[in-house]
Amino acid sequence: MKDYVLELASKHTHFNAKLNIMREYLQAYALKVLYDEGIFRSTAFLGGTALRFLHELPRFSEDLDFSITRKIEYSFIDIIKKVKQEFALAGYDISVSYNDKKTVQHAFFKFRGLMYEAGISPLKDQKLSIKIEIDTNPPEGAVLKTHIVNKYFPISFLSYDLGSLFAGKLNALLNRKYTKGRDFFDIGWYLSRWKDLSPNITLLKNGLLQTGWKKEIPSEKNWRKSLYTVVEKTDWKKVKQDAENFLENPSDLNVFSKENVLNLVKG
């Protein structure tokens, strides 16, 4: 398994391309372990990595994000230990740090030596990492859907439907205190691919209220106006600086310019 991830990296020439494809394969391997452990019976896959695996988003992502869909007794630590064990059995030099005490539980899996062996780092001890997050108290209102995807491994995912995933993206973008360029790229991609797409307003409302939102709650009629305001005031240089390292084709940013994204938001 470790040889295969290095083989994937060898097919690319640029640093970011090698790094992204290795991280994606490791994410897929972790997802396969999680599926085998039955996590998708009570947990939904969402976020940027879900968009890439389920809907072919043309950018890579750093995290694996999940939300509990029904209250169950489970051990986050046991799940993380199982994932670590399977990676170790596959030949990876891996360490893990985690926090299971917060509402959003998270774990960092750090792979020592992979970047060196792939020829993208001169340091043998430099680590490549992937992150798993599970929201144990997500806002209510998501619509769930089951997907079967064969990307490196055949896996059946429980996820949010498209409108609910879009609501999550809007929630993040409206609430975020800094510019995360990938959010804005994703908005342009969403609205160029599904021109009539609307967010799950119930989920968006509940998500905003859960985070202490004090402004007007976006509605079916005005969510585009709220989004337009955020995009309009954003420094697009920061959008490009963040997003370009994660894109399959960095030249996509020439298409998803600020002007073009604003036009998409206007509808």
Steps between C-alpha positions, in 0.01 A plus 500: 500500500780741583671418170180590316473849648862565398421370153211747476730785599763395244253567218502871579778755471389796710524519880133581561378232260710232672394614845131522411479158336677333791273669752192402301601135488562499875158657551342228288680233700373653825148514358520131408598413858220718637251334268615154608449609860138596424536873563269594212204336671479800732737762358484708183796596284506870404727795424748556219631143487143369475436738210809366324423133559126522439461783248845529336596840638818589305703586806660302778422534870694457822235366740247222531189654654208309648182571694313265729155425356351329803597478863694183571760379743835475326866540582683759293829378646431141395420614146818705477711215638352265240585737215854539633539123534394438141741762368782348704421152366517644148858610564465865592705669773207674669427696817168642621390786721133552586246680715173325583387743770348771280173505306700470178737211563815495289812297432816569301668205329863582423698292252877517547732457204242498218590844370867407504441170321285675240781743430319814609689563822872470584409428863446139599299600807260741327142384542197501274174519695130442454231606745174336604225706666166376632234752604307333781235775516430620144208734420175327414335501161744316272362269233696175484590296195697181439769493230715220366837623375794309355794737539803286589263274700126427462325660797139573591467841663223660696516870420295819482309567180623777273283777645613412853867491399453841338340633818803382696731683260298822534500467878878469503549790261264735685651417839869476419712782647774467240521445124513134406530511125374147450158609629467756222627262232242247618219758477591573138523129424164422664312772315665434164415131516152527652363839392165455677648363821358634825630432850306300756368809678390312812850358549662836420278681750562244775873504433524877520290518816715230659809718448335809649418678173363849575427628150200435279454131425523431125175378345398334175452849356814680618779244558665612177509859628673391822752296304562779248590739783766263633652428158502866400705615798754214481862556399532268197878489528455313827249270332754408232788457746304247702313316225765453231702244698200266519367516144540227240542782248612829659398675178136445607547812710507701176143385441383535859600863524331730746289655224387161369416364843297813578307451176431139595378606842264756346347217298 
